[in-house]
Amino acid sequence: MIRRMWMAAAVAAVVTTGCGKASNKPALPEQTGPAALGVRAITPATELSADVTRVTGQIRSKNEAVLGPQATGTISKMNVRVGDKVKKGQVLAVLDASNVAISVEQARAVKQAADAALELATSSLERTRKVAESGGVAAAGLDQAVIGQKQAAAQAAQAAAGLRLAEEMLRDHSIVAPFDGVITARTKNIGDSVAMTPSTPVFSIVDTTGLEVRAQVPESVVDKVRVGSKTQGTLSPSGARFDVQVAVVGAVVDATNRTVEVLADVVGEPSTALRPGALVELDFSSAGEADDKGLFLPTQAVSARGQEGFVWVVQDGTVRKRDVRVERVLPGYVRILQGLGADERVLADSSLDVKEGTAVRVVQ
């Protein structure tokens, strides 16, 4: 009996000793436990991706116009079709101007008669003045000659103005190109009647050589965009690249989408044809230069008001609340000014229902 008790005590001692050794082993990480919350964790980026500083814009011509007649009448001649390249001043269409042409001939004849009368009155004045110098003509006769010459000059000037008016009316019966460009639309044909008021659209013309890109840039980015700075545009969907130079940065922020209009001139010789209306991406990733370095997190990873906020830092399988100072740099991104290291991991979503010490399991 004593022997059995001694053996039982020995076995108990061995079991107790074994448990003591097991308790000295490191505990399993909390994130592997069944109660740990599965979360996504991220580390701060040290520079911004170019994707977040790209904006979509549209190519447009600096010069485009809808052309109509300066007179009312019937189209008698069409000189161009859609797609034709035209030069500034080129006649695109002509209205029937038979009556106006007659008026020009009449005005020209009136001017010729007035010019002849002026020439005669001028010669008569010169002769009268010479005779008056010798005393052969009374002062009243000289005055009459002077007045006659002035009247003839006035009539000649009036006739010249009448001729210019008639010629201008004749020119108004022609539709001309206001600048070099391409005809993009033609809405009328020979025989169609058109009106001056309201003006009937006949042609649309676009200058395809002077192009610019119009883009709506987020207000958080626009302060980094400077007039005269150059960047690249990418044509959609071909992916062709071309250079642009910022020409105008708008002074007003759109209250609806919080953007500012930026106009950039297409410069150099693009490797592919650029057409007004095409969509492009402008890359402003290098606009900030010194401002594109630092520690950056998506806005959803930071709970902040103004510059003060906090993040949830993942440490040893739990989360710890960490106060940080931030600044908004781009839509969807903030820069960490203080409170976080480059190698620390934080919850990707700061709005998760966690508290100090909550056990988490990182799932990527």
BADOKE-942660 format. One record per residue (C-alpha): y, x, z. Coordinates in steps of 0.1 Angstrom, whole numbers, padded with zeros to 4 digits, always signed. Layout:
// residues N
YXZ/...
END
This chain:
// residues 364
+0000+0000+0000/+0024+0028+0009/+0014+0046-0024/+0024+0015-0044/+0057+0011-0026/+0065+0048-0033/+0057+0044-0071/+0079+0013-0073/+0108+0031-0057/+0104+0060-0081/+0104+0037-0111/+0136+0020-0098/+0153+0053-0094/+0145+0063-0130/+0158+0030-0143/+0189+0033-0123/+0195+0069-0135/+0190+0058-0172/+0216+0030-0170/+0241+0054-0155/+0237+0078-0185/+0241+0049-0210/+0274+0038-0193/+0290+0072-0200/+0287+0067-0238/+0319+0056-0257/+0322+0018-0261/+0319+0003-0296/+0353-0003-0313/+0367-0037-0306/+0372-0045-0343/+0334-0046-0348/+0330-0073-0322/+0323-0108-0333/+0355-0121-0317/+0378-0097-0336/+0403-0113-0360/+0400-0102-0397/+0433-0089-0410/+0449-0069-0438/+0467-0037-0428/+0490-0015-0448/+0509+0017-0444/+0546+0021-0455/+0552+0033-0490/+0573+0064-0493/+0589+0053-0526/+0594+0021-0544/+0572+0012-0573/+0590+0009-0606/+0577-0027-0609/+0600-0040-0582/+0631-0026-0599/+0624-0041-0634/+0643-0071-0645/+0637-0093-0676/+0665-0097-0701/+0671-0109-0736/+0684-0091-0767/+0714-0107-0783/+0739-0098-0809/+0774-0088-0799/+0787-0108-0830/+0772-0141-0841/+0790-0171-0855/+0785-0206-0869/+0806-0208-0901/+0822-0239-0915/+0849-0247-0941/+0886-0245-0936/+0891-0274-0960/+0875-0307-0968/+0856-0311-1001/+0823-0307-1019/+0803-0275-1021/+0803-0263-1057/+0787-0229-1053/+0762-0212-1029/+0760-0174-1030/+0735-0166-1002/+0703-0177-0987/+0687-0174-0952/+0678-0138-0946/+0704-0123-0969/+0724-0093-0956/+0761-0098-0962/+0793-0077-0958/+0825-0086-0941/+0847-0106-0965/+0819-0115-0988/+0822-0151-1002/+0792-0171-0991/+0800-0205-1005/+0828-0222-1025/+0841-0257-1024/+0854-0276-1054/+0890-0265-1056/+0902-0277-1091/+0932-0295-1078/+0942-0266-1055/+0939-0242-1084/+0964-0263-1103/+0987-0263-1073/+0985-0225-1073/+0995-0223-1110/+1024-0246-1103/+1036-0226-1074/+1033-0194-1094/+1054-0209-1121/+1081-0221-1096/+1082-0186-1082/+1086-0170-1116/+1115-0194-1123/+1131-0186-1090/+1127-0149-1095/+1144-0152-1129/+1173-0172-1114/+1177-0146-1087/+1178-0118-1112/+1205-0137-1132/+1226-0144-1101/+1224-0108-1090/+1235-0095-1124/+1264-0121-1124/+1275-0109-1090/+1275-0073-1100/+1297-0081-1131/+1320-0103-1111/+1325-0076-1085/+1334-0050-1112/+1359-0073-1128/+1373-0082-1094/+1379-0045-1086/+1402-0043-1116/+1420-0076-1106/+1406-0097-1134/+1389-0122-1112/+1404-0141-1082/+1389-0137-1048/+1375-0173-1050/+1356-0164-1081/+1340-0134-1064/+1331-0156-1034/+1314-0181-1056/+1293-0154-1072/+1282-0141-1039/+1272-0176-1027/+1253-0182-1059/+1233-0150-1055/+1224-0159-1019/+1213-0194-1030/+1191-0179-1057/+1176-0154-1032/+1168-0183-1008/+1152-0203-1036/+1131-0173-1046/+1119-0167-1010/+1110-0204-1008/+1091-0202-1040/+1072-0171-1028/+1063-0189-0996/+1051-0219-1016/+1029-0197-1037/+1014-0180-1006/+1006-0214-0991/+0989-0226-1023/+0969-0194-1025/+0959-0197-0988/+0947-0233-0995/+0927-0220-1023/+0911-0193-1001/+0903-0220-0975/+0880-0235-1001/+0857-0204-0998/+0835-0196-0968/+0835-0158-0962/+0816-0136-0938/+0837-0125-0908/+0816-0094-0902/+0786-0075-0916/+0754-0094-0907/+0724-0115-0917/+0724-0151-0926/+0701-0168-0901/+0707-0205-0911/+0720-0226-0940/+0725-0263-0934/+0741-0274-0966/+0735-0272-1003/+0755-0275-1036/+0769-0311-1039/+0771-0317-1001/+0804-0329-0987/+0819-0310-0958/+0849-0315-0936/+0874-0293-0920/+0879-0316-0889/+0855-0316-0872/+0842-0285-0890/+0809-0290-0907/+0784-0262-0899/+0772-0245-0931/+0760-0210-0921/+0749-0191-0890/+0754-0153-0892/+0743-0126-0868/+0752-0089-0866/+0718-0072-0862/+0733-0037-0858/+0755-0043-0827/+0729-0054-0801/+0730-0057-0764/+0707-0068-0736/+0717-0096-0712/+0699-0095-0679/+0702-0113-0646/+0699-0086-0619/+0692-0095-0583/+0722-0089-0561/+0702-0065-0539/+0697-0042-0569/+0730-0046-0588/+0750-0024-0565/+0729+0005-0577/+0737-0003-0613/+0767+0016-0627/+0787+0011-0659/+0778+0039-0682/+0744+0046-0667/+0715+0048-0691/+0680+0034-0687/+0651+0022-0708/+0642-0012-0722/+0606-0023-0731/+0602-0048-0758/+0578-0077-0751/+0551-0081-0762/+0548-0049-0783/+0558-0025-0755/+0581-0005-0778/+0607+0014-0758/+0644+0019-0765/+0675+0032-0747/+0703+0011-0734/+0736+0019-0717/+0751-0004-0691/+0784-0018-0705/+0793-0046-0681/+0783-0054-0645/+0794-0090-0636/+0818-0097-0608/+0803-0130-0598/+0769-0137-0580/+0751-0168-0593/+0749-0191-0563/+0716-0206-0574/+0694-0176-0580/+0715-0148-0564/+0718-0127-0595/+0745-0109-0613/+0749-0107-0651/+0745-0072-0666/+0751-0064-0702/+0737-0032-0717/+0743-0018-0752/+0714-0007-0773/+0720+0030-0781/+0704+0055-0804/+0679+0046-0831/+0651+0023-0818/+0617+0032-0831/+0611-0005-0840/+0632-0033-0852/+0650-0052-0825/+0657-0089-0831/+0682-0110-0812/+0664-0134-0789/+0635-0110-0780/+0625-0106-0744/+0627-0071-0728/+0623-0055-0695/+0650-0032-0681/+0639-0005-0657/+0663+0002-0629/+0639+0022-0608/+0660+0054-0611/+0693+0035-0606/+0695+0044-0569/+0682+0080-0572/+0687+0091-0535/+0681+0055-0523/+0646+0051-0537/+0631+0074-0510/+0621+0065-0475/+0596+0042-0458/+0592+0007-0474/+0573-0024-0464/+0570-0058-0480/+0593-0083-0462/+0563-0104-0451/+0551-0075-0430/+0583-0074-0409/+0597-0102-0388/+0634-0095-0388/+0668-0110-0386/+0694-0087-0400/+0685-0052-0392/+0666-0059-0360/+0629-0069-0361/+0594-0059-0353/+0560-0052-0368/+0524-0055-0355/+0509-0020-0354/+0471-0016-0356/+0459+0008-0329/+0423+0013-0316/+0411-0021-0328/+0441-0041-0314/+0476-0049-0324/+0508-0037-0306/+0542-0051-0311/+0567-0024-0323/+0604-0029-0326/+0620-0016-0358/+0653-0014-0376/+0653-0023-0413/+0675-0028-0443/+0668-0050-0473/+0668-0029-0505/+0651-0051-0531/+0637-0086-0534/+0606-0086-0513/+0610-0052-0498/+0628-0036-0468/+0634+0000-0458/+0623+0011-0423/+0653+0029-0407/+0637+0034-0372/+0606+0027-0352/+0577+0034-0375/+0558+0065-0388/+0546+0071-0423/+0509+0072-0413/+0509+0041-0391/+0492+0009-0402/+0508-0025-0397/+0496-0061-0403/+0505-0071-0439/+0515-0105-0426/+0537-0105-0395/+0535-0143-0392/+0498-0142-0381/+0490-0159-0348/+0485-0127-0327/+0498-0113-0295/+0500-0080-0278/+0464-0066-0275/+0447-0091-0298/+0414-0076-0311/+0414-0072-0349/+0391-0061-0376/+0407-0046-0407/+0394-0060-0439/+0409-0046-0472/
END
